[in-house]
Amino acid sequence: MSPTHVLVAAALLLLASPALARAQDDWGAPALALEHGKAATADASPVDPGLLEAEIGYTPSWNDRGGSLGFDHAEDAHQHALFGTVTWGVAPDVDVNVGATVGAIYDAAHHHDDGSAPKHGSGIGDVAFGARWRFLNLQERALELALTVGAVAPTGTHHDTDRIGLSQGYWSGRAALVATKDIGRATVNGELALGAPLSGDAGGLRSVVQANAAFGVHVLPWLQPEVELNYQSYLGLRSQVLAATAGVVAPFGAGQRVVVAVQQGVWGQNATQTTSALVAFKTAL
């Protein structure tokens, strides 16, 4: 993570410090419930009915360019994106969300099918929307299970001869089974997902299988370091990636939190090794 990212994270935490100071340190009667949200793994806890939550963040990513650990050799490439997501609790155990991005990309090795080879692109990204249904909530066992569904609409900036587009270029859908479990001060999340193109040219991609696992411990009521393993397999492209994520989740009020994390590709096949970072802030409206 660059010094700029560290400064942004520090500023967000300083802004949150008055609320953090009010949190009780007595774990027998904590001021805050355990935070289930993680950087790259979904959680099964929906937004309460009638509540609206908004999250904004910045996520840069860049190629490591090496060919080790099964990854392909790659030219220099990096991307910067700002995102926003709004989630609304529509009923007990059910919420819906919509999100969008804006960003910029550079890829020294990019080539279009028509032979043009722009290296830069910027603009808006695709719009994503979805829903979450928590179908099991065993409070005595601190266990929640949820089904999430979502879709991506190719509304973003498209390719042309002098720019790289920020849209995936086709409609896609995704469904996932998500579990959240509390173990004392620890929270464990698991996610199994299947995505697939719905219409448009996906370039030979048939489906995407994902498996994520996350573990965090509230060392304080308002501070949860967490680690994750994130796996994706792109069927039809014979591409696989295993990544590791490390970060900090800092809840500081009802529906409010800061997330700072870094993700590193640790093994791949027919894929480029990348590093990405995340700085995000969520609040209840």
N, C-alpha and C positions, 0 to 999 in steps of 0.2 A: 504494500500500500504506500502511495506517495505521501510526502509531507503535507500536501494540500488536503488529501483525504483525511489524514490524522487531525488536522486543524479543524476541518468541518465537523468531524465527530466530536472533538473536544468542545466546540462551540455549542453544539446541540445539548451535550451533557451539562454544560454550565447553565444553559437556559432552563434545564429541568431541575437544577439543584435545589431551588426552594421547595418544590414538591417532594423531592427525594428526602430532604431533611425531615419532613413531617412523618415519614414512614416509621412505624414502630420496629424495633429490633427484636422484640419478644416473639419468638416463633411459636410460643404457646397460643398467642392471639395475634397473628400477623395482620398488619394494616392492609396488605394487598394479597389477593389470591395469586396462586401460581400462574405465571404467564406461559401459555402453551405455544405461542407463535415462535417460529424459527425462521432462519434466513432463506432456506431453499427446500424445506419440507413442510407440506401443509399440516394443519392441525384440525381436529374434529370439533372444536368449540365454535358454535355459530355466534353471531352478533345477537344480542337480546332484541326481542320484538320492539319495533318502533325506534330503535337506535340506529343512527347513521354514523359510520366511521369513514374517515378519509386518510389515505396514506400517500405520501410523496417521497420520492427518493432519487438517488443518482447511482448508476451502476456502469462503471467503465470495464472494459475487457481488452486483453491484448494477447497476441500470440507469443509463445515462448520460442518458436522457430526451430527447436531441436528435433531430432528424430529418435530420441530415446524412449524407452518404456512402451514401445509399440506404436508411438505416434508418428505421423508423416512429417517429413521435412517441410517447412513452410517459409514463405516470404513474410516480411513485416506486415502486420495488420493490427488495427486497434479500432475500438468502437466506444462511443460515449453516449449514454442515454439517460434522459430524465423521464420518470414515469409517475403516473398518478392513478390511484384506485379508490373507488367509493364502494362501500359495502353497507347494505341496509337489511336489518332484521325484519322480515315480512310476517313471520309467525313464529310461535314457539318451535325451536329446533330447526328453523329454516331461514337462510339469508341468501341474498343475491348480490352480485357485484358486477362492476364494469370498470375497465381500465384502458389506458392509452399511453403511448410513449412519443417522445420526440428526441431525435438524436443525430449523430454524425458518424461516418465510417470512413476508414482508409484501408485499402487492401492492395498491396503492391502486385499481387498475382492474379487479380480479378480479370476475367474475360467473359464477355457476352457470347451467346451462341452465334450472333451475326458477325463476330470477329472484332468488334470494338472492344477496347480495353480501358475503360475509365478506372481511375484509382480512388476517387472520392465520391461521397454521397452524403446528403443531409436532408432532413425533412421530418414528417410525421411518420410514426409507425402504425402497425395494425391495431385495431380495436379488439379487445378480448372481453367476453362477458360469460358469466356462469352462475351456478347456484350450489348451495351446500345443504344437505339434509342429514341431521344427526338422528339416526334411527335407533341408537342405543345409548343410554346414559345411566350407568350403574354407579351411583354416587357412593355407595358403601364400598365399592372396589376401586373408586377413582378411575374408572375406565369409560371412554367414549368412543363410539364408532360412527363414521359418517360416510355418506356417498357424495362425491362432488362431480358435477358435469360442467362442461364449458365449451366454448367455441371461439375461434379467431376469424374475424372478417378481414379480408385483404384490402383494407381501406388506406393503407400507407402509401408513401411515395414509391412509385414503380421505377424499374430500370429504364434508361434510355441510352443513347449512344455516348453521352458525355457525363453520365453519373451512375452511381450504384444505388439501386433502390433499397428502401428500408422495409418493404413489404415482403412477406413470404410468397405472395403471389397466388395463393389458393385458399379456399375455405378449409378449415380443419376442426375436428371435434376431439374431445378428451373426456374420459371418465376415470374416476379413481376411488379406491377404497382407502379410507384414512382412519388411523387409530391414534388415540392419545391416552397415556397412562401416567398417573402420578405415583411416585414412590418416595414418600417423605418429602424432602426438599427437591427431589429430582423430577424432571418431566421427560417422558419418552414419546416420540412421535414415529409413526410408520406410515408409508404411503406406497401403494401399488397402483399404477396407472397404465392405461392404454389409450393412445391417440392415433388418429388416422386422417388422411386427406378426405374431404367430403366432395369437393368439386374443384376443377381447375387443374393446371399442370403442376404436379408435385415432383417432377424430375425423377421418376422411378421409385420414390418413397411410397411404401405400402402402409406402414404403421410405425409407431414409436412405443416401445415398452420402457417404462420407468419404474425404478424401485429406490426409495429414499428411506433412510433411517437417521434419526436425530436424538441426541441425548444432551440435556442441560441440567445444571444444578444451581438452585438459588443460593448462592453463598451469602446473600442478603436478600431481603424481600424485594428490593428494587434492582438487583444485579444478578443476571443469569448467564454465565459463560456457557457456550454450547459448541458441540462438534457434530458433524454429519458425514455420512457417506451417500453419494448421489450417483446412480447408475442409469445410463440411457442406452438403448439398442435401437438402431434405425433399420428396420427390416426393409429389404429391397435395395438398400445401399451397402449392406454388409459392414456397417459402421457401429462401433461401440465406444463408449467413454465411461470411465469410472473417475469420479472427482471426490475430493475431500474438502469440507467446509469447516472453518473455525470462526467463531464470532462471539459477540456479546449482545444480549437482549436486556434492555433496561426499562422495565415498566415503571411509571411514576404517577399513576392515577387511573381511574376507571376508563378503560378504553384507550389509554395513551402509552406509547413506548417509543424507544429509539433502538434501532438495530444497526450494528456495525459488523461487517463480516468480510472474509476473503475466501474465495474458492479456487482450488488448484486442481487441474487435471493430473491424475497420478498413473493412469494406464489408458491406452486407446488402441483402436484398430481401424484403419482407414479414416482417421480423424486427425485434426490438428490439436496439439496441446495448447490450452489457454489458461490464463489466470484472470480472474474477475474479482471485483470488489463491490460492496454494497454499503450505502449509508442511507437509512430510511427513517422517517418519522411518521407515526400514526397518532391520530387524535379522534375523540368522539365529538360530533357536531350537535 
